[in-house]
Amino acid sequence: MDNLDIQENLKIILDESSNLSLNEIRRLLNKMSSSEIAHALESSPPKQRSLLFSLLEIDEEGDVLSDLGEEIQQDLISNISNDELAEAVKELELDEVVDILQNLPEDRMKKILSKMSLRDRQRIELGLTYPDDTAGGLLNTDVISVRPSHTMEVVINYLRGQDELPENTDKIFVVSKEDKYVGELSISKIITSKLSLTVREVMETNILPIVVDQEDKEVAILFERNDLVSSAVIDESGKLIGRITIDDVVDVIREDADQNFLGMAGVAEDTFAPPGRAAKSRVFWLSMNLLTAFIASMTINIFKDTLDQIVYLAVLMPIVASMGGVAATQTLTIVLRGLTLEQISSSNLRWLLKRELAVSILNGMVLSVLVGVATYIWFNEIILSILISCALIINLISSVLAGVFVPLILRHFKQDPAIAGSVVVTTVTDVVGFLSFLGLATIFLI
């Protein structure tokens, strides 16, 4: 089915006015892949979402659940039985099962594990021992390994003897008798090498494996930098315990980008979450913003006598604060991106700070002239024009300092700078903007 047909099916399913029967919806779902069905569920309000999921066969549910975001996934799981869930996930890869089960209440997770075979239960329990934001939370145990002494002929015959190779198998791994990682052997080399050569003669030994407790973001960076399709995962002793594949890394990158995007606005919710849940997820950061607004208001209150005497200051002061807030957000975005990609370190931080300060001064000079001229035309006050120009430059410089150092300080204290950063830098620029403009006005106009 081509993309146009898929989009048309999605449109028909999601259109409440189409008045499709359950059998008609079911026939449309049969034409769609698990990822397309997951997209349809994520694009549906809760009631319609539950209906669509109920039309799936049990053997389809697992694949669809693994393609869903955590919040929607857990909502749907809460409405199905333990027996049904155990049956639905039994054909999934280890990391997909772990992702689904690790968010369940412990008693329910144990009941579901008890319904699985001993082999599957042991594999899943191994995966559950690792935090979900580490390499261990991403690994699969479907690993093909060989010994250095094997010949290419033995390796090829072994691979041919498999029912099928695991997905994204671009290489197999070489281990010692103690299952210690030694190196890797690409499929292309297996195919092109002479049958008489040994694995030791052909394998790559300069490619480092991923350690099981590495953070998932570090794993994503390694895959991106080295153009990896898969990589070995070892434990602390160097023993090969699994592999990570590119499809799981793409999920990490997507989730991280999604969290950063939503975090900038203090939002963390499903697009079609019920009003009560959406309000609950937003109220904390709205409250924090309210607190910072009071701080800015208290700053203005310090200069109430000045504002009483020169009322038009109240007309102009939002300009200074607004320009500082936008400039701070620009710098904050650059720094957040650099931190995420691990491009910023102590060795280049000073250069970045100098660059951002130079940018703010250049922009400040241009904008201050524009604002000063506009203010003079508006109020015909040359001193006022100079004061607002000076305040604007001061606030643009403070915006750079806030945009650079606030995310670094938040990260130092183990806080997510993507979520808290925008609130803090906006407060800084508001306060500095009001202080500089109203303070200068108090000194030179009163």
ABEGO torsion letter per residue (X at the ends): XBAAAAAAAAAAAABAAAGBBAAAAAAAAAABBAAAAAAAAAABBAAAAAAAAAABBAAAAAAAAAABBAAAAAAAAAABBAAAAAAAAAABBAAAAAAAAAABBAAAAAAAAAABBAAAAAAAAAAAABBAABAAAABBABBBBBBAABBAAAAAAAAAABABBBBGBABBBBBBAAGBBAEBBBAAAAAABBAABBAAAABBAABBBBBAABBAAAAAAAAAAAGBABBBBBBAAGBBAEBBBAAAAAAAAAAAAAAAAAAAAGBBBBAABBAAAAAAAAAAAAAAAAAAAAAAAAAAAAAAAAAAABAAAAAAAAAAAAAAAAAAAAAAAAAAAAAAAGABBAAAAAAAAAAAAAAAAAAAAAAAAAAAAAAAAAAGBAAAAAAAAAAAAAAAAAAAAAAAAAAAAAAAAGBBAAAAAAAAAAAAAAAAAAAAAAAAAAAAAX
